[in-house]
Amino acid sequence: MPAQRSDTTDEVPLQVTVPRRVKRELDVRAAQTGRTKRTIVLEALRSVGFDMTDEEVAGRRGRGQE
């Protein structure tokens, strides 16, 4: 089922526990690429089949940035 556009106010917090090494790698990747950790995680979820729009991945902070 294709992702439907949703208002970003539909966003909710998600907290997960990951190995310390994974957290450090995520921090480094975000710093190196200039992307947020949120964006990296959502792109990874999308790559394994979670359906979401580009706008949902970009979120509030990503709007208007080129």
C-alpha positions in Angstrom: 0.0 0.0 0.0 1.6 3.3 -1.0 2.4 5.9 1.7 -0.2 8.6 2.0 0.9 12.1 2.7 0.4 13.0 6.3 0.7 16.1 8.4 4.0 16.1 10.2 2.1 16.7 13.4 1.3 13.0 13.2 4.8 12.3 14.2 5.4 10.6 17.5 8.6 10.0 19.5 10.3 6.6 19.2 13.0 5.4 21.6 15.0 2.3 21.0 18.0 0.8 22.6 20.9 -0.1 20.3 24.5 -1.3 20.9 26.8 1.6 21.8 28.9 0.9 18.7 25.9 1.4 16.5 25.0 4.6 18.2 28.5 5.9 17.6 28.5 4.9 14.0 25.1 6.6 13.5 26.5 9.8 15.2 29.6 9.7 12.9 27.6 9.1 9.8 25.2 12.0 10.6 28.2 14.3 11.1 30.0 13.2 8.0 26.9 13.5 5.7 25.2 16.4 7.3 22.0 14.4 7.5 20.0 14.0 10.7 20.1 10.7 12.6 16.3 10.7 12.1 16.7 10.9 8.3 19.3 8.1 8.2 17.1 5.8 10.3 14.0 6.5 8.2 15.9 6.0 5.0 17.2 2.6 6.3 13.6 1.6 7.3 12.4 2.6 3.8 15.1 0.5 2.2 13.8 -2.6 3.9 10.2 -2.0 2.8 8.6 0.5 5.2 6.5 2.8 3.0 6.9 6.6 3.5 7.0 9.7 1.4 10.0 11.9 0.9 8.2 14.6 2.9 7.9 12.2 5.9 11.5 11.3 5.7 12.5 15.0 5.5 10.2 15.9 8.4 9.7 19.4 9.7 13.4 20.4 9.8 14.0 19.1 6.2 11.3 21.2 4.6 12.6 23.9 2.3 16.2 22.7 2.3 17.7 21.9 -1.0 
